[in-house]
Amino acid sequence: MPRAYTVATAALALEVLPKWVDNVLSHHKVLGIRQNKQGVARHLSFDGLVILGLTILLTSDLGMPTAKALAVAEALVKTNGQHTARQGLSVHVDLASFQASLFGRLESAVEMAPAPRRGRPPTSKTGRLA
């Protein structure tokens, strides 16, 4: 089974805020990212992180809206880094190099990212009714 990453790890590797990752995943369906109902942690695959990374490039460098950038990023992943729009505009990404760079940042992020809390939060004895 392929490894799944947390939102915090993904944000560190992609060099964005975790809030940005959460917002994108809350508003858009992304290939390679398993989402459940509210309260269940998201699991991001490496392919999903590649799509998010390409989306960041397309939105920041080309000014694309996020929804369109996600569609183009998914097409780039499916076609090995080459996408041609209807009017003949072509986008090319060295996908192997991009993936290698992202994987290197991801290895560092795995070591630095905070471990997600599990279980119930600790009870406080200093509460108003204590």
KAVENMO-V449611 format. One record per residue. N is the residue number from 1. RES is the residue in one letter. PHI is phi in radians with two decimals (999 if undefined). PSI is psi in radians with two decimals (none if undefined). NEAR is the number of other ideal C-beta (glycine too) atoms within 8 Angstrom. Layout:
n->{N & N}
res->{RES & RES}
phi->{PHI & PHI}
psi->{PSI & PSI}
near->{NEAR & NEAR}
//
This chain:
n->{1 & 2 & 3 & 4 & 5 & 6 & 7 & 8 & 9 & 10 & 11 & 12 & 13 & 14 & 15 & 16 & 17 & 18 & 19 & 20 & 21 & 22 & 23 & 24 & 25 & 26 & 27 & 28 & 29 & 30 & 31 & 32 & 33 & 34 & 35 & 36 & 37 & 38 & 39 & 40 & 41 & 42 & 43 & 44 & 45 & 46 & 47 & 48 & 49 & 50 & 51 & 52 & 53 & 54 & 55 & 56 & 57 & 58 & 59 & 60 & 61 & 62 & 63 & 64 & 65 & 66 & 67 & 68 & 69 & 70 & 71 & 72 & 73 & 74 & 75 & 76 & 77 & 78 & 79 & 80 & 81 & 82 & 83 & 84 & 85 & 86 & 87 & 88 & 89 & 90 & 91 & 92 & 93 & 94 & 95 & 96 & 97 & 98 & 99 & 100 & 101 & 102 & 103 & 104 & 105 & 106 & 107 & 108 & 109 & 110 & 111 & 112 & 113 & 114 & 115 & 116 & 117 & 118 & 119 & 120 & 121 & 122 & 123 & 124 & 125 & 126 & 127 & 128 & 129 & 130}
res->{M & P & R & A & Y & T & V & A & T & A & A & L & A & L & E & V & L & P & K & W & V & D & N & V & L & S & H & H & K & V & L & G & I & R & Q & N & K & Q & G & V & A & R & H & L & S & F & D & G & L & V & I & L & G & L & T & I & L & L & T & S & D & L & G & M & P & T & A & K & A & L & A & V & A & E & A & L & V & K & T & N & G & Q & H & T & A & R & Q & G & L & S & V & H & V & D & L & A & S & F & Q & A & S & L & F & G & R & L & E & S & A & V & E & M & A & P & A & P & R & R & G & R & P & P & T & S & K & T & G & R & L & A}
phi->{999 & -1.17 & -1.26 & -2.01 & -1.98 & -1.48 & -1.09 & -1.11 & -1.14 & -1.07 & -1.09 & -1.10 & -1.18 & -1.50 & 1.07 & -2.29 & -1.33 & -1.00 & -1.09 & -1.11 & -1.06 & -1.03 & -1.11 & -1.08 & -1.24 & -1.31 & -1.78 & -2.41 & -1.56 & -2.13 & -1.05 & 1.50 & -2.17 & -1.58 & -2.17 & -2.07 & -1.21 & -1.02 & 1.64 & -1.86 & -1.10 & -1.36 & -2.13 & -1.86 & -1.47 & -1.09 & -1.08 & -1.11 & -1.17 & -1.10 & -1.10 & -1.12 & -1.10 & -1.15 & -1.08 & -1.07 & -1.08 & -1.17 & -1.31 & -1.38 & -1.47 & -1.89 & 1.24 & -1.25 & -1.13 & -1.02 & -1.05 & -1.19 & -1.11 & -1.10 & -1.11 & -1.17 & -1.09 & -1.11 & -1.13 & -1.10 & -1.19 & -1.20 & -1.85 & 1.04 & 1.68 & -2.22 & -2.44 & -2.09 & -1.38 & -1.03 & -1.51 & 1.70 & -1.16 & -2.04 & -2.08 & -2.25 & -2.28 & -1.30 & -1.11 & -1.10 & -1.16 & -1.09 & -1.13 & -1.11 & -1.12 & -1.13 & -1.10 & -1.10 & -1.17 & -1.19 & -1.05 & -1.20 & -1.14 & -1.08 & -1.33 & -1.65 & -1.16 & -1.20 & -1.27 & -1.14 & -1.23 & -2.16 & 1.42 & -1.31 & -1.18 & -1.12 & -1.42 & -1.78 & -1.57 & -1.73 & -1.14 & -1.10 & -1.68 & -1.36}
psi->{2.31 & 2.70 & 2.52 & 2.47 & 2.72 & 2.92 & -0.69 & -0.75 & -0.76 & -0.76 & -0.72 & -0.78 & -0.64 & -0.14 & 0.77 & 2.99 & 2.54 & -0.53 & -0.66 & -0.80 & -0.82 & -0.78 & -0.78 & -0.77 & -0.45 & -0.53 & -0.24 & 2.57 & 2.24 & 2.30 & 2.42 & 0.12 & 2.06 & 2.14 & 2.48 & -2.83 & 3.05 & 2.44 & -0.12 & 2.26 & 2.49 & 2.61 & 2.08 & 2.19 & 2.95 & -0.70 & -0.69 & -0.67 & -0.63 & -0.77 & -0.76 & -0.70 & -0.75 & -0.63 & -0.73 & -0.76 & -0.79 & -0.65 & -0.70 & -0.75 & -0.63 & -0.11 & 0.41 & 2.57 & 2.65 & -0.77 & -0.79 & -0.69 & -0.67 & -0.74 & -0.76 & -0.71 & -0.74 & -0.69 & -0.69 & -0.69 & -0.73 & -0.55 & 0.37 & 0.70 & 0.13 & 2.22 & 2.30 & 2.20 & 3.03 & -0.69 & 0.15 & -0.07 & 2.28 & 2.38 & 2.26 & 2.35 & 2.36 & 1.55 & -0.69 & -0.75 & -0.73 & -0.77 & -0.71 & -0.74 & -0.77 & -0.70 & -0.68 & -0.78 & -0.58 & -0.69 & -0.71 & -0.70 & -0.60 & -0.64 & -0.52 & -0.44 & 2.48 & 2.51 & 2.33 & 2.48 & 2.51 & 2.64 & -2.99 & 2.58 & 2.64 & 2.55 & 2.54 & 2.30 & -0.07 & 0.22 & 2.98 & -0.59 & 0.01 & none}
near->{2 & 5 & 6 & 7 & 13 & 11 & 12 & 10 & 13 & 15 & 13 & 12 & 13 & 13 & 6 & 8 & 6 & 10 & 6 & 9 & 14 & 9 & 8 & 13 & 12 & 5 & 6 & 8 & 4 & 12 & 9 & 11 & 11 & 7 & 7 & 4 & 4 & 3 & 3 & 7 & 6 & 10 & 9 & 14 & 13 & 13 & 9 & 12 & 16 & 15 & 15 & 15 & 11 & 15 & 13 & 10 & 10 & 14 & 12 & 7 & 6 & 8 & 5 & 9 & 6 & 11 & 7 & 9 & 14 & 13 & 8 & 13 & 14 & 11 & 9 & 14 & 12 & 6 & 8 & 5 & 10 & 10 & 10 & 7 & 8 & 3 & 4 & 6 & 6 & 8 & 11 & 7 & 10 & 7 & 11 & 7 & 7 & 13 & 10 & 8 & 8 & 14 & 9 & 8 & 12 & 13 & 8 & 10 & 12 & 9 & 6 & 6 & 10 & 4 & 4 & 7 & 5 & 3 & 3 & 3 & 4 & 4 & 4 & 6 & 5 & 4 & 6 & 3 & 3 & 6}
//
